[in-house]
C-alpha cells in the first residue's frame, strides 16, 4: 500500500483515539477525580499502537483495525460509566482478542490450502458444543454456558470461526456430505442447549455460504423453508421462545415481568432523543443486561439516535470492506472464508440491534466488539483475523503481479 493511501487510514485511527481521549477526559472532569485519566491515556495509546504499529509488523488492513478499534473502545467507554471494573476486564479481553486475531490471520496464511485442518477443527468444534449439553449452566432459558473453575464461557462463541473455516474449506472443494453433516450436528447441539438465537445465526451463515458456493437459488429457497419450519417448531416446543415472541408483539402487556427489559430499553432510547442526554448522564443502570444484550440502548441514551445511526454505519462499512476483501480473493476458499466471517459479524449485529429496537424478537446474542464478554470479544477478533489473513494473501498476490509486470517490461 502506498503512503498516500495509508495516510487517510492513519488519520482515521487518530480521530478514533482522540474521540476516546476526550470522552474519558470529560468523565474525569465530571467526576472531579483523576481515575478516568488512566483509561483516557491508555485506551487511545492502545488504539494508535494497534492501528499504526501492528500493520508494520504484520500485513493487516488499517481500515478494518480502525473500525473495530472504534467499536471496542465504545463498549469500554459505556461500560466504564456504570462499572469501571467491567471496563478494565473488557480492555483485557480486547488485548487477548488482538492476539487471537494475529493467530487466526497467521493460521490462514500458513494453512490456507490444507483442508485436512477442517476435519480436525470440525471434531474439536463439535466436542466443544457437546460440553454445555452435558455439563452446561442454564441462563435465560438456554443451557449454553460452561464453568471451569473461575472461568465461565460460551463454547458456541469459540466455534463460530471454526464453522466458517470448515464450511469454506469443504464447499470450496464441493465436499457436500461433511459440510451438511457438520452443519446439522452444530444446529442439533445448539437446539439441545435451547440456544435458538445462536442456532439461528449458525443456520443463516451456513445457508448463505452454501448459496454463495453453489449459486443455486433452489438451495437458498429450500433452506429458508426448512428454517421457517424449524422456527415454528421451536415456538411450539420452547416456552422461552414463545415469551420472546409475545414480548416482541406487546412488551407493555407484561411490563413488570417478561417485558420489563425491552420496555426499559425503548424508554432509554427515546429519552436520549437525537443527540443524547450526555456522556455520564441518564440512567443506563435502569436497563437490564445493559452491559451485553442491551448495550446499544445505553449507547443511544448517552449519545443519541444520530450517533446510534453512525454506529450502524460503522458496522455497514466493516461488512463492506470485508466483502471487498472476499471479492479480491484469488482462491474460492479464501473468498468464502472472508465472506463467511463478514456474514457472522453483520448478521449478529443485525439480530441484536433489531431485537433492541423491537424490529424482530430478541435473540440474546451479543453486539460484536461492543458488548461485555470475553468469549464474545475473542470470537469476534478471531473472525476479523480470518478476514485479515485473506487480505494479507491478497496483497501478496498483488505484489507478485506487480513484480512480474516489472520483469516483463
N, C-alpha and C positions, 0 to 999 in steps of 0.2 A: 504494500500500500504506500502511495506517495505521501510526502509530508503535507501537501495541500489537502488531500482527502482526510488525513488523520487529524489535522488541526481542529476542524469543527467538532469532532467526536471528543477530543480532549477538552474543548470548551464546554461541551455538554456535561462532562464529568465535573468540571469546575463549578458549573451552575448548580448541579445537584449537591455538591459539597457545601457550597455557600448557603443553599436553602436550609440544610440541616444545622449549619453553624448558627444561622440567625434564629432558627426555631428553638434550639436549646438555649441560645443566649437570651431570648425573650422569656423562656421559662425561668432562667436564673434571675432575671430582673424582677419577674412577677413574685417569685418566692423569697427574694431577698437573701438567697444563700448562694454559695459557690458550688453546691453539689451538682447542679446541672452544667457547670462549666467543664467538667471532666468529659462527659459524652459530647459536649459541644466541640471539643478539640479532637477527641478520639475518633468519633464516627466520620467526620469529614476527612481525617487523615487516612482512615482505612479505605474510604471510597476512592480517594485520589490514588492511593497505592495500588488498589485492585484494578482501577481503570487505566492507569498510566504505566505502572511497573510490570504487572503480570503480562501484558501483551509484548513487552520487550523480552521476557523470559520464555514465553510460550505463544505460538501464533493464535491469539484469541481475537474475537470481534469486539472492538471497543464500544460500538453502539449497543450491542446486547448487554455488555457489562454495565454501561451507564444506566440503561433502563431498569435492570434488575437491582442496581445499587439504589435507585430512587425508591423502588417498591419495598425492598427490605428495610431501608432506612426509615421510610414512612411508618412501617409497622413498629419499629423500635421506638420512634418518637411518640406514637399514640399509646403504646404500652407504658412508656416512661411517665406519662401524665397520671396514670392511675396506680401503677405499681412499678417503681424503678427496678426492683429485683427481677421481675419478669423481663424487663428490657435488657438487663445485663445478661440473663440467660439466653435471650434471643440473639444478642450480639455474639455470644459464644457459639450458638448454633450456626450463625452466618459464617463464622470462621471455619467451622467444620464443613459447612456446605461448600465454601470456596475450595477447600482441599478435595472434597468429593468431586467437584466439578472438574478439577485438573486430572483426577484419577480417571473419571469417565472419558474425558477427551483423549487422554493418553491411551486408554483401552481401545477406543475406536481407531486410533492411528496405528496401533500395534497389531490388533487382531481383527481388523475390519473384514478380512476375507476368509476367516476361519469359522465356518458355520458350525463346526463341532462345539464351539463355545455355547451355541444356542441350546443344545441339548443339556449341557452341564448347568447352565444358568436356569433353564426351564425346570429341571428337577429341584434345584435349590429353591426356586421361587414357589413351587407347589408345596415343598416341605414347610416353608415359612407360613404359607397360607393355612396349612393344616393345624399349626400350633394354636391359634386362637379358638379353633373348633374344639380342641381337646382341653386346653388349659386357660382359655381367654377370660377376660373380665368384661362384664356387661356394663355398657354406659349408653344412656339414651335409647334403650331398646335394642342395641346391636352389641354382639359379643365379639368385638374386633380389637380389643386392647390386650397386650401381653405384658405381664410384670415379671422382671428378672431382677430380684433384689431391689435396689433403689431405682432401677431403670424401668421406665414404662414407655412402650412404643406400639405403633400400629404396623404389623408386618405388611399389610396391603399397601402402605406408602412405599416401602422398600421395593416391592415387587413391580411398581409402575415402570421404572426404566427397564426392568427385566422383560416385562411384557412387550414393550416396544422393540427391544433388541431381538427377541426371539421371533416375533411376527415378521419383522423386517427381514431377518435372515432367511426364514423359511419361505416367505412369499416371494422374495427375490429369486429364489430357486424353484418356485412353483411346487413346493412340497406341501400339498394341501392337508394331508392327513395329520401330521404332527401339529400343524397350525390350528386345525379345527379342534383336535383333542386337547391341546393346551388351553385354548380359549374357553372351551366348555368346562374343563376342570376348574379353572380360575373362577368362572362365574358360579359354578356349583358350590365351591368352598365359601365364596362371599355370601351366597344365599343362605348357607348353613350358619354363617355368622350373623345373619339378618342385617348385613351392611348393604342395604339396597342402593344407597347413594353412590358408594364406590363401585358397586356392581354395574350400575347404570353408566358410570364413567368408563369402566373397563369395556363394557359392551359397545359403547359408541365409538371408542378409539379403535377397537378391534375391527368393527364393521367398516369403518372408514379406511383403515389400512387395507382390508380385503378389497374394498371397492377401488381404491387407488391402484392396487397391484393388478387387479383383473380388468378394470374398466367396464364391468358388467353392471348395468342398471338392474337386471333381474336379481343379482346377488344383493344389491342395496335394498330393493323392494322386499325381498324375502326376509332380510334381516330386520327391516322396520316392522314388518308384520309380526315376526317372532318376538321382537322386543315389546310390541304393543300387547301381545298375548301374555307375555311374562309379567308386564306391569299390572294387567288386570288380575292375574293370578296372585301376585304379591299383595294387591289391595285387599283381596278377599281372605288371605291367609295370615296376614301380619297386622296386628292391632295398631302398632305404632305408625304403620304406613297409612291406615285409614284416618288416624288422628291428624297426621300431617296434611292430608288432603282436605279434611274438614276445616282445619285451621286456615289453610290457604283460601278456601271459599269464603269463610267468615270468621276471622280471628277474634272479633269482638263478641261473638256468641258465647265464648268461654274465656273471657278476658282474664279472670282471676287464676286460671289454671293453665290449660294447654295453650291457649292463645296469648298468654302474657308476654312471652319473649318477642313474638312477632309484632304485637301492638306497640311495645316499648321501642322496638327498632324503628317502626314507622313514625312514631311520635318524635324520636330523636332526629330523624332525617328531616321531618317537617320543621322542627324547631330551629334547625340550622339554616333553613332558608337558602338563598342563593349564595351568600357569602360567609355563612357560618357564624357561630356565636363567639368565636375567638379561641386561639390556642390556649389550652389550660382551663377554659371555662366550660359551661354546660354541666351535664351530669351523665358522663359515659358509664358510670357505675350502675346507673338505673337500667342499663341494657344487659340482660342476662347473656353470658358467654360472649361479652363484648371483646374479649381478647382473641377469640378464634373465629367462630362461625359468624358473628355479627360485628366484626371489626370494621367493615365497610360502613356500617351505620355510625360508628363512632367517628370515622373519618369525615363523613358528611356533616355530622353535628358540629365538629370543630372547624372545618374548613368551608363547608357549604356545598351545594349541588354543583356549582360550576367546577369547583376543584374535583368533586367526585367524577364529573364527566371527563376531566383531564386524566384521572387515574384510569378510567376505561380506555381513553385514547392511548395511554402508555401500554396497556395490555394489547390493544389492537396493533400498535407499532411493533411490539415484541413478536407477535404472531406473524405479521407481515415480513419482518426481517428474517425470521426463522424459515418462513415459506420460501423466501428468496434464496436462502442457503440450500434448501431442498431442491429447488428448481435448477440450481447451478451444479448440482452433484453430477459427477461423471458416471457413477455406477448406480444401478437400480437400488441396491441395498442401502447406500448412503442417502439417497433421496427419501426412501421410505422411513429410514431411521430418524432423519431430521424432521420430516413432516409429522410422523407419529408423535414425537416429543412435543412439537408445537401444538398438536391437537390436544394432548393431555393438559398442557398448561392453559390453553384457551378455553376448552370445554369446562374445565374445573372452575375457572374464573367466572364463566357464564352461569354455571349451575348455582354457585353460592350467591353471586350478586343478584341473579334473577330471583332466587328464593328470598333474599333480604328485602328486595323491592316488591315482593308479592306478585311477581310475574309468573312464577312457577312454584310448585310446592317445595318446601325446604328439603334439602338432601343431606345436610350435615357434613359436607366436605369443607375443606379449608380454602382460604384465598391464597393462591400461590405467592410465596415470598413475603406476604404481609401478615397473615395470621400467626398467632403464637403456636409454637410446637416444633420441637427439634427434629422429629422424624419427617414431618411435612417439609420443613426447610431443606433438609439434606436431600430428600427425594426430588424436590423442585430443582435444586442445584445439579443433581445428577442428570436430570433431563436436559438442563441447559448445557451440561458438559457434553452430552451426546451431540447436540447441535453444534457446539464449538469444535468438537472433533471433526465433524463433517466439513465445517468451514475451513479448518486448517488444511484438510486434504484438498479442498477446492483451490485454496491459494497455492499450494504446491503444484497442482496441475497447471494453473495459470502461469506460474513462474517457469515451469518446464516448457510450456508452449512458447513463452516469450524467448526463452533461451534457444529453442530450436529455430525460431524465426530469425534470431540474430545470426545463428550459424548459417542459416540458409542465405542470408544476404551477404 
